[in-house]
Amino acid sequence: MNSELPSREQAIAFLRENNCSPPVISHCIAVANYALETAHRLQSKGLAIDLTLIEAGALLHDIGRSKTHGVDHSLIGAQIIQKLGLSKSIVNIVKRHVGAGITAAEANRLGWPKDDYTPQTLEEKIVCYADKRIDNVDVIPIDVEIERLQRAGFGAAAERVRRLHVEISSLLGESHD
């Protein structure tokens, strides 16, 4: 494929070929739909967004769940995407979507390779945000995700999710209460 962005059909085929479960595939499709909806709304505000990248990245964000459901599914997923020869921009979406990003210090504690695991581009942020808003296949209030992270002892991740929500909401011209 050589750095191309896969179509929706190709991305879903990659999920199946890598033995992602039907619930994971359904989740990825729901995240892609929400991410595209958000991206279209942001485009209408005048922001330049690569919709093809959003769709491909959102569809493939959890491909690593074919091997593990741990936090490192993002690292494993990025490796799978690299082996498929897909765009570095998709690799970055996959590796940076967990917990609204993993800081360098957190990555070090997890024993991950030294790298930047926080979403940088608007496309990365949109996919990450969509993933936080989709529980299985249902859209949930952001407060539900933030409270879940806090209860699980991930206060820093909860704060990153809150900040991401504020950023996306502000770009959309919405209240972020």
N, C-alpha and C positions, 0 to 999 in steps of 0.2 A: 504494500500500500504506500510505503515511502512518504511519510509526512502528510499525506492527504488526511482530510477529515472524513470519517466514514459517514455514510447516510444513516438515517434512523434504522432502516432494515439491516444494514451491515453491523451497526452497533449492537442491535438485539441479537443478531446471529453470533457475534463475538461472545456475548453473555452466555448464550446456550452452549456454544462450542467449549467454553471454559467451565461448563457444568454448574453455572449459577442456578440456584433453586427457583422454581416459579414465584415464590413470594419475593425473593430478591429482585427478580426481573420486573415484577409488578411494581415494586417500590421504585426502581430506577425509572420506569416509564412515568410514574406519578411525579417524581422529582423533575424529570425533564419537562413535563407539561407545565408544572408550576414555575420552573425556571424560565421557560419560554414566555409564559404569561407575564411574569415580572419584567423580562427583558423587553417585550413589546411595549409595556407601559413606560419603561425608562426611555426607549427609543422615541416615544411620542413626546417626551420632555426634551428631546434634542440630543440625547447622548448616543454616541457611536458605539454599537455593540455588535459583535460577531455572533449572529443567531445560530449559524451552523456549528460553531465551536461550543456554544452553550448547550445545544441539543446533544451533540456527541459526548461532551464532557459529563453532562448530567446522566445520560444513559449509561455511561461506563464508570461512573464514580465509585460504585460498589463492586466492581468486577473482582476485587480481591476477596470478597466474601465467598467466592468459590473455594477458597482454601482455609479461611479463618474468619471468625466473627469478632476477633479481638481488635483493639485499636490499630494494630499493625496491618489491618486489611488495606489501609490506604497505601502503605509502603509496598505490600505485595501486589496490589492492583497497579501501582505505577510501574513495577517491574514487568507485569504482564503486558501493559500497554506499550512499554519500550520494546519488548520482544515481538509484538505485533507490528512494530515499525511505524506506529502512529505518531502524530505531531507531538512535539515537546509541550505545546500548550495544553494538550489533553493529559499528558503525564503530570503536569503541574496541577491541573484541576483535581485529578485523582489523589495525588499525594498531599494536597493542602486542604481537603474538605472536612477532615475530622475535627470535631470540637471547635469549629470556627478557627481552626489552625492550631498547630502545636509549636510552642516557642522553642528556641534553640536549647534553653535550659531543660525544658520538658523532654525534648528529643534526646538529650544527653542522658537524662535519668532513665529513659526507656531503652537506652543502648542503641539508638538509631544512628545511622550515618549522619555526620555533620552536614546540615543543609537547612534551608528555609522552608518550613512547613506551614507558614501562614499565608492565607490568600492575599495576593498582591493586585492582580488585575481585576477590573470590574467583572469580567466573565467568571473568574475564579470565585469572587465574592457572591455573585448571583447564584451559582450552583451550590456553594456552601450554604447560603441562606435558605435556598429552596429545600435542601436536605434537612435543615433544622425545622422547617415548617411542615414537613411530611412525616407523619408517623405511620409506618407501613405504607398505606396508600391514601390516608386521610390528611387533609390540611388541618393543622392544629394551631391554636394561638401561640405566639412566641413565648408567652409567660409559662405555658405548660412545659416547654422544653427547658427554659431557664430554671424552673423549679425542680425538674427532674435531675438536671446536672448538679444543682446545689445539694439536693437530698443525697446524691451519690458521692458527695464530697469533692466535686469538681468545680469549686467556686471560681477559679481563674477562667475555666472554659465557659462557665455561665456568664461571666462578665464579658468575655469576648463575643459571645452570642448576642448579649444585650447591645454591645457597641455596634455589631454588624447590623442588627435590627434598626438601630438609630440611623446608621449611615444609609441603608437602603430606603428606609421610610422618608428620610430627609430628601434624598434624590427624587423620590416619587412625589414630594410635596405633601406628605401625609404626616399626621400627628404620630408620635412614637411613644405614646404613654404606655 
